[in-house]
């Protein structure tokens, strides 16, 4: 047995101090515990670079969330596929490897054709039509995602898709046999129907793909063209305005539900603001990036009547093919779109 050899007088004098110190330490421990319980750090993978307007909008979204929650929810953006590659983002969020992420909606077309509805040529080829299509499709797509333990926060469109080449495109026949970059099922299918040879290439890899001869043309937005310096490897941009594909931000349902109610509300409010801001930014992006390409020597043209006719015929065929895969749900979506 170990005896306390401290004199009784000293022990009596130190007892109040020790009691007070114990109380202070207990309060400090509880305060730290409460802080750790409230503060949440999330990592958010995104596919595109820091200067891309989608990433800029998402950075503002995360700042808004941080400010609204007084730092209780702090989301770190990992751009350019630096944390998780684009093709893995959706499943990584679904499995809980990361709580939140951004991806292009039509990437999910192979698992459900409804996610491809915004990439059918000429179904919605301007911002007003694209917004109406989004209002008609948002609820059904949200339910599809909920079935995979994902919650849709917001979606923002790319500028209208056009055709980039090393030659003028007047009828579409010029594209036969050309190696064309694709990024989703629709762009791959359109390339095939034009007689081109589609090759899947992610945005960060576009310059290298052209430099090595993997592709010689592409269908994409003015934003992607300017951001990847298309004038270094291409000469023409046809502003065909084929469709406006959307990027969407999704969150793991379990991660979302684990947040305090006030934090969930702040996240949803920031998402609503980000969607509105993003649609306006996309409109401004179209004009700004077309001008940048023109200033750097890209010849920008509007589609000829012959090319429009050819592309719309392909679009009608792709719509029928899409409806065949989407079935009654696809038909109901298009009917809801027609009533917007």
Secondary structure, DSSP 8 states (H G I E B T S, - for coil): -----S-HHHHHHHHHHHHHHHHHHHHHHHHHHHHHHH-EEEEEE-SS-TTSHHHHHHHHHHHHHHHHTTTSEEEEEE-TTSSS-HHHHHHHHHTTSSSEEEEEGGGGTTT-GGGGGGGSTTTS-SHHHHHHHHHHHHHHHHHHHHTTTEEEEEEEE---EEEEESS--SSSGGGTT-EEEE-SHHHHHHHHHTT-EEEE--GGGHHHHHHTTS-SEEEEEHHHHHHTTGGGT--EEE-------EEEEEEEHHHHHTS-HHHHHHHHHHHHHHHHHHHHHHHHHHHHHHHHHHHTT-EEE---HHHHHHHHHHHHHHHHHHHHHHHHHHHHHHHHHHT-
